[in-house]
Amino acid sequence: MSDLRVALVSEGPTDAIVIEAALRALLPRPFVLTQLQPEPTRPKLGTGWGGVLRWCVDFAARNYACFEDDPTLPGFDLFVVHIDADVATKNYADVSDEFAQLAAQHGWPTLPNSARCPPPSGSVNAMRTCLLAWAGMHEPGPKTVFCVPSKAVEAWLTAAALDGDHALQSSLECNLNVESQLRALPVAQRIKKTARDYRALGRTIAEEWSVVRQRCSQADRFSTEVAAVAA
C-alpha cells in the first residue's frame, strides 16, 4: 500500500513540525507531507497568517470550488490548512493596506473578531469562516481539514511537553502568551520557537497525542476531522 500524500498550508515551519507530529499519531499509514505554504520557491507569499491569507487568495483567483478540484494540486489524499485562533485579534492592515482594502471589497469577515474565551470555539469558528471566505469556498472539500489551534499551536506543544500540573496547563486554550511564556521557562524546561527545539519534541507530541486531545478541545476536533477524511 502506498504512502498517503498530505498537503499542508501553515503559518510557519515550526507550526508545521507540530502538525506533522500530530498527523503521525492520527493517520492510519505512513505519509509524505508536502508543504504548500510557506514554500521556499514562493517567498513573496511570506510567512505567518498573512502568508496563509495570500495563499488562500491566490487559490480563490483560480475559481475552483475546493482544493480537490484544482489541477495544480493533484493527487493529495488530505489537505490540511492551518491558522491560529489568535489571528481573530488581528487586523487586515497588519498584513498590508492592500489587504485591508481587499477585505472590504470582497466582504471578508471582519477582523478583529475575537470571542470571549472560554469557550475557545468562538474565535476558532471565526477563523474557520475566514479561511473559507479567503479561499472563496462555501465549505471545505471532502479531503480538506482546517487546523485551528486555540489560541496557537504552542498550546498543543505545551500539552504534550509539560507535566499536567504545570502552571501553563491552566486555561491553556485561552492563553494568548503561551509562546513567550515557554521561552521564559527555566532553562531545563525552556522551549524556544525554533525548528530545532520543536523538532526535538516531535516524537513526544506524537506519543502524547491522546493527552493533547484531553487538554485541548481543538486538538480533539482536529483529530476527529482527520479521522473522518482518512477513514
N, C-alpha and C positions, 0 to 999 in steps of 0.2 A: 504494500500500500504506500503510495507516495506521500510526501510531507504536505501538510496544509500550507497554503500560501496566504499570509496575513499582510495587509496594507495598513500602515499606521500614519495618521496625521496627529502630531502632538505639538505642544508649545515649545519643547526643547529636548535636548539629548538626555538630560537627567530624568525628565518625566518618562521618556521612552524606556529607560532602564527599569523603572518601577513597573510600568505597564507590561513590558515583556516578561518580567518575573511573575507577575500575576497570571499572564496567559500560560506560562509553563505549568502553573498549578491547575489551570482550568481546562485546557484543550486536551482532547482525548488521544492525540498522537503528536509526534514531532511536527514542528512548523518552521517555515522560513519567513522571517519578518523583513518587509521592505518599507523603509522609512520614506514616505512621500513628502513629509514636511516635519521639521526642516530638512531640506535636501541640499547637499553641498553644491550641486550643479545649478541650483536656482537661488543664489544668495539674495537676490533682490526681494524675495518674499520676507526675509528676516526671520527672527525667532519670536518667542513669546506669543501672547494671544493675538497680537497684530499679525504675526505670520500665519496663524490659523485662519484669521479673518481674510487675509489676502488670498490664501489658498482656496477657501470656500468661494470667494467672489470670482476667482479665475474659473473654477468649476461651473458656477452659475452662468457665466458668459457662454459656455458651450451648449447650454439649453437642453440638458438631459434631466429626466425626472429623478434619477438616482445614480449613485456612483456605479452600480452594477450595469447600467446601460451605456456607460461611456467607453467607447472603443479604445481610448488611450489608457484605460485602466483595466486591461483584460486579465482574466484567469485567476482572480483572487477569490479565496474561499471565505474571507472575512475582512471587512473594513472596520477599523477602529478609529474614531475621531475623538480626540481629547481636548478638553479645555477645563480649566479650574473654575470652580464656582465663585471664587473671589473676583473674577472679572465682572461680576454683577455690580461691583463697587466702582468700576472704571468709567471713563468717558471715551466716546469715539475720537474725540480730539486728542486723546493721549496717543493715538496711533498717528493721526495727521488731520489737518483741517480738511483735506480732500475727503477723508472717510467720514468726517462729521457731516459733510455736505451729501455724500452718497447715502448715509443713513436716512437723512431727511427725504431725499429723492425717492428712495426705494421703500420707504415706510418700514424700515427695520425696527425691531423692538427698541424702546428707549433704554439708554444706559446713562447714568447708573440706574439699576433696577433691583437692588438687593432687598431681600425679605428678612424679617426677624428670624433669628436662629437661636435655639431650636424652634421648629424642626429644620434640619438642613435642606429639606426638599424644596423649599421656596426658591432660594437662589439657584439651586441646581436646575429646577424646571425652567426658570427664566433663561438660563444659559442654553439649555437644550432647545428652547424655542428660538433663541438667537442663531444657533448653528443651522437650524432648518431654514430660517429666513436668509441668512448669508449665502447658503448654498442653493437657494431657490427651489427648495424641496418642500412638499407638503407633509411628508413623513419619511422616516429612514427606509432604505431599501431592505430587501429580505436578508441580506448578508451584512448589514451595517449595524454597528453598536456604538452608541455615544458613551464616552467615558468622562464623567464629570465628577471628580472628587470634591468633597466639601471639607474645608474651603480650598484645599490644594492637595496635590498628590503626596505632599510630605505627611499628611495625616495617615496615609496608608503605610508609609515608611516608618513612622513613629509607632503605629500599632504593632508592626512586626518586630521592630528592633529594640524597643524598650519594655521593661517589666510592666506588668499590669497595674502595679501600684505607683508607678512613676507619676509625678505631678502633671506631666504633659498629656497623660491619657485622659485627664478630666476635661470634659466639653471639647473633645478633640476635633469634632467636625464643625465646631463653631469658632475655632481659634484662627484668626487672621494672621497670626505671627509665628506659626509653628516653625517655618524655615529659619528665621532669625534666632528663635529660641534653641533650635537644635545646634546652631553654630556656637551658641553661648554656653553650652553644657560643659561640665568639667572634661578635661582632656580625654579621659578614659571612655567617655560616652559621646564625645563631640562628633557631630556629623555635619560636614561642610557640603555645600551644594556644588559638588564636583563629580564628574563622571567616575573618578577613582573611588571616592567614598561610597557613592551609590552602587557602583558595580560590586564593591566588596560585600554589600548587603543583599545582592540579588538572590542568592540561594536561601538566605534567611527569609526574605519576603515570600518566596515560593513555598518553603516548608511551613511557614507560619500563616499561610493564607486563610485557613479556617479561623484563626484568631482575628485576623484583619477583618474578616466578614462580620464577626461578632461585635467588634468595636466600632466599625464604620459602616453605617447603613448603605452608603453609596457604593462601597466595595461589594456589598452583598447584592445590590441592584445590578451592578456591572456583571457580577458572576452569573446571575440568573439570566441576563440577556445574552451573554456569550454562550451559555449552555443551550439556550433556545435556538441560536443560529447554528451551533456546531453539532446539534443532535443528528 
